[in-house]
Amino acid sequence: MFTRLANTIVGASSLLGTIGFDAEYAALLDFNGSNGVLYLAAIDNVSPTFQPDRMYTVDTTFGTATLVGDISADPAGAELSAFAI
């Protein structure tokens, strides 16, 4: 999965790079304007039988994700549907 930086003023985006893991279908982003940190909650497709929900921070210069911690173990059919900082 690749990270793109969107500029909503001019309506364009630029490719930053790979996030470093295989994000599954459900992924949510939120930006903390008070400290400049971009957070990502995503299902990590570790294997077909292990897909944990995890929290990451995303480097807004290079696009790489750094694991903060697990949100839940293998969701077993559960899906992230909302996320806010």
C-alpha positions as CSV (number, residue, x, y, z in Angstrom):
1,M,0.0,0.0,0.0
2,F,1.3,3.5,-0.9
3,T,0.7,6.8,0.9
4,R,-0.4,9.8,-1.0
5,L,-0.5,13.4,0.3
6,A,-3.6,15.3,-0.8
7,N,-3.7,19.0,-1.2
8,T,-7.4,19.9,-0.9
9,I,-6.9,23.5,-1.9
10,V,-5.6,22.7,-5.4
11,G,-7.2,19.3,-5.7
12,A,-4.0,17.4,-6.4
13,S,-2.0,14.7,-4.6
14,S,1.5,13.4,-4.6
15,L,3.0,10.0,-3.9
16,L,5.0,9.8,-0.7
17,G,5.9,6.1,-0.6
18,T,5.0,2.7,0.8
19,I,3.6,2.4,4.3
20,G,5.6,-0.7,4.9
21,F,2.8,-3.3,5.5
22,D,-0.1,-4.9,3.7
23,A,-3.1,-2.8,4.8
24,E,-6.4,-4.7,4.3
25,Y,-9.7,-3.2,3.1
26,A,-10.6,-1.2,6.2
27,A,-8.2,1.7,6.9
28,L,-8.9,5.0,8.6
29,L,-6.8,8.2,8.9
30,D,-7.0,11.2,11.3
31,F,-4.7,14.1,11.7
32,N,-4.0,15.7,15.1
33,G,-3.6,19.4,14.2
34,S,-2.3,20.2,17.7
35,N,0.9,18.1,17.4
36,G,1.1,17.4,13.6
37,V,0.8,13.6,13.9
38,L,-1.1,11.6,11.2
39,Y,-2.7,8.5,12.7
40,L,-3.7,5.3,10.8
41,A,-6.0,2.6,12.0
42,A,-5.8,-0.4,9.7
43,I,-6.2,-4.1,9.4
44,D,-2.8,-5.6,8.8
45,N,-3.0,-8.5,6.4
46,V,-0.2,-10.5,8.1
47,S,-1.6,-13.8,6.7
48,P,-4.9,-15.2,5.5
49,T,-5.6,-16.4,9.0
50,F,-4.2,-13.5,11.0
51,Q,-5.4,-9.9,10.3
52,P,-5.1,-7.8,13.5
53,D,-6.4,-4.2,13.8
54,R,-3.5,-1.9,14.5
55,M,-2.8,1.7,15.2
56,Y,0.1,3.5,13.4
57,T,1.6,6.9,13.0
58,V,2.4,7.9,9.4
59,D,5.5,10.0,8.5
60,T,4.0,12.8,6.3
61,T,7.3,13.3,4.5
62,F,8.1,9.7,3.5
63,G,4.8,7.9,4.0
64,T,6.1,5.1,6.2
65,A,4.0,3.8,9.0
66,T,5.3,3.1,12.5
67,L,3.3,0.7,14.7
68,V,1.9,2.3,17.9
69,G,0.1,-0.9,19.1
70,D,-2.6,-3.3,18.5
71,I,-6.3,-2.2,18.6
72,S,-7.6,-5.8,18.7
73,A,-6.5,-9.3,17.9
74,D,-7.6,-10.9,14.7
75,P,-11.0,-9.2,14.1
76,A,-12.6,-12.5,12.9
77,G,-15.0,-10.7,10.7
78,A,-15.1,-7.4,12.6
79,E,-14.3,-4.2,10.7
80,L,-13.1,-0.7,11.6
81,S,-15.9,1.7,10.8
82,A,-15.0,4.9,12.7
83,F,-11.9,6.6,14.0
84,A,-11.1,10.0,15.5
85,I,-8.4,11.7,17.5
